[in-house]
Amino acid sequence: MKIRNFTLSSQAKDQLIRLKTRTGIDTWNALCRWGFCLSLREESPPTPVEIPADSNVELTWQVFGGEHAELYLALLIERMLDDRLEITDRELARQFRLHLHRGIGYLATPGLVTSIASLAEIAGAS
């Protein structure tokens, strides 16, 4: 099972640009990982909406996950099993996009992330 590449929505791109400025984290993939994991932590599944791939930001799965790409895939599969979803390549890609964009949206909540320290605080919250 694989996710090869993905394109962010324009809204997510704009949110990530603001987050890069606030945190000083200058890579898309690091912020995307934070958002993805934040969404996985939520008890409810993401709302199944269509997310446009209408930006010029495209990442490969390997760039997103880096040396831990298999771990992120395993986390996604585990979450899908918990949500009683069928594990197919198509559904993996769909659920990944839903979690990624939901998490980026959470991180972009006004006043939530104002620095890298506040990002770390969110990670420590339960």
Secondary structure, DSSP 8 states (H G I E B T S, - for coil): ----EEE--HHHHHHHHHHHHHH----HHHHHHHHHHHHHHSSS----------SS-EEEHHHHHGGGHHHHHHHHHHHHHHTT----HHHHHHHHHHHHHHHHHHHTSTTT-SSHHHHHHHHH--
